[in-house]
């Protein structure tokens, strides 16, 4: 499971008054398109994965430059 999927589960569970399972989320959230902006029509979960990867690259570069 991706970090983005885990984040979605955590947020959904925090907002719900009922217990939530992964199956519940998959059944109800197969595709969650963005409504507007430059990523309109794209699945928000894919954008989360892209953002996490972008941050990994940025932080790796910072680490590389900071290394002695």
C-alpha positions as CSV (number, residue, x, y, z in Angstrom):
1,X,0.0,0.0,0.0
2,X,1.4,3.4,-0.9
3,X,2.0,6.2,1.6
4,X,-0.8,8.2,-0.1
5,X,-3.3,5.4,0.4
6,X,-2.3,5.2,4.1
7,X,-2.8,8.9,4.4
8,X,-6.3,8.7,2.9
9,X,-7.2,5.9,5.3
10,X,-6.0,7.9,8.3
11,X,-7.9,11.0,7.3
12,X,-11.1,9.0,6.5
13,X,-10.9,7.2,9.8
14,X,-10.3,10.4,11.7
15,X,-13.4,12.0,10.1
16,X,-15.7,9.0,10.4
17,X,-17.8,8.1,13.4
18,X,-18.1,4.5,12.1
19,X,-15.1,2.1,11.9
20,X,-13.6,2.2,8.4
21,X,-11.9,-0.7,6.7
22,X,-9.7,-0.7,3.6
23,X,-12.5,-2.5,1.7
24,X,-14.9,0.3,2.5
25,X,-12.5,2.9,1.1
26,X,-11.8,0.9,-2.0
27,X,-15.5,0.3,-2.7
28,X,-16.4,3.9,-2.3
29,X,-13.3,5.6,-3.6
30,X,-12.0,3.8,-6.7
31,X,-11.5,7.1,-8.5
32,X,-11.4,10.5,-6.8
33,X,-10.8,13.1,-9.5
34,X,-9.7,16.7,-8.7
35,X,-12.5,19.1,-9.5
36,X,-10.5,22.1,-10.8
37,X,-7.0,23.6,-11.2
38,X,-4.1,22.3,-13.3
39,X,-4.8,18.7,-12.1
40,X,-8.5,18.7,-12.8
41,X,-9.7,15.2,-13.7
42,X,-6.6,13.5,-12.2
43,X,-7.0,11.1,-9.2
44,X,-6.1,12.9,-6.0
45,X,-4.3,9.8,-4.7
46,X,-2.0,9.8,-7.7
47,X,-1.2,13.4,-7.0
48,X,-0.3,12.5,-3.4
49,X,2.1,9.8,-4.6
50,X,3.6,12.3,-7.0
51,X,4.0,14.9,-4.3
52,X,5.7,12.4,-1.9
53,X,8.1,11.4,-4.7
54,X,8.9,15.0,-5.4
55,X,9.7,15.6,-1.7
56,X,11.9,12.5,-1.6
57,X,13.9,13.8,-4.6
58,X,14.2,17.3,-3.0
59,X,15.3,16.0,0.4
60,X,17.8,13.5,-1.2
61,X,19.3,16.5,-3.0
62,X,19.6,18.5,0.2
63,X,21.2,15.5,1.9
64,X,23.6,15.1,-1.0
65,X,24.6,18.8,-0.9
66,X,25.0,18.8,2.9
67,X,27.2,15.7,3.0
68,X,30.8,16.4,3.7
